[in-house]
Amino acid sequence: MKASLSRWYDRIFATVYDPLLARTEKETLAPLRSRLLDGIRGTILDIGSGTGSNLPFLDRPGNRTIFLDRSPAMMRKGMEKGLGARGLPVIGSASALPFADGSFDAIVVTLVLCSVDDPMASLLEIRRTLKRNGTLFLMEHVLSDSPPVASLQKMATPVWKVLAAGCHLDRRTDHQVRRLFREERGNREIIGGLPFHIGVYRKKLESLPIEENRG
């Protein structure tokens, strides 16, 4: 996609994102975010902060939050909701986080890894920038274990990712994250017919060969 067209699409997507998801966010996603992020503390990185959907659950006394998104248009919408007043907004990529090793007590990733170019590169970066005992808070839709549903997800993805800013319906993010992190708690929810994986993870401290973690 040419740069000018990409910027135009980015602005349109940022404008319609909140209105399109308003009901789903209020009735379904916000309660899930609240449960997932209950008790989160410390220096926090919210990857793919977008229009600020996680903000109400991160803005607690003593927390220091960095809000990262690759989209300037989405970040501007988030700034309108107070991201700048309640943390530090940063434009950047999940696959090349501009932070030192072991920077964060907690990293939040909600509905993001479906859209990144390289999910495993992003997970490796998350692992790198978490502190030794840091925690990953994850919520992502994933490929269904039901063959008929999974087939529909795979068939729809080529069109859906064009319409939805690169969102893939057929990623096995739940499988990938377990290669690098130890699951402390997790569950699945069905939302709009799609399986969502919601989990809290600690990073595995043993050394892992990169070639075993790709894909």
Secondary structure as GFF3:
##gff-version 3
##sequence-region A 1 215
A	DSSP	alpha_helix	3	24	.	.	.	ID=ss1
A	DSSP	pi_helix	25	29	.	.	.	ID=ss2
A	DSSP	alpha_helix	30	36	.	.	.	ID=ss3
A	DSSP	beta_strand	43	47	.	.	.	ID=ss4
A	DSSP	alpha_helix	55	58	.	.	.	ID=ss5
A	DSSP	beta_strand	64	69	.	.	.	ID=ss6
A	DSSP	alpha_helix	72	80	.	.	.	ID=ss7
A	DSSP	alpha_helix	83	86	.	.	.	ID=ss8
A	DSSP	beta_strand	88	91	.	.	.	ID=ss9
A	DSSP	three_ten_helix	94	96	.	.	.	ID=ss10
A	DSSP	beta_strand	104	110	.	.	.	ID=ss11
A	DSSP	alpha_helix	119	129	.	.	.	ID=ss12
A	DSSP	beta_strand	130	141	.	.	.	ID=ss13
A	DSSP	alpha_helix	147	163	.	.	.	ID=ss14
A	DSSP	alpha_helix	173	180	.	.	.	ID=ss15
A	DSSP	beta_strand	181	191	.	.	.	ID=ss16
A	DSSP	beta_strand	194	203	.	.	.	ID=ss17
A	DSSP	three_ten_helix	210	212	.	.	.	ID=ss18
###
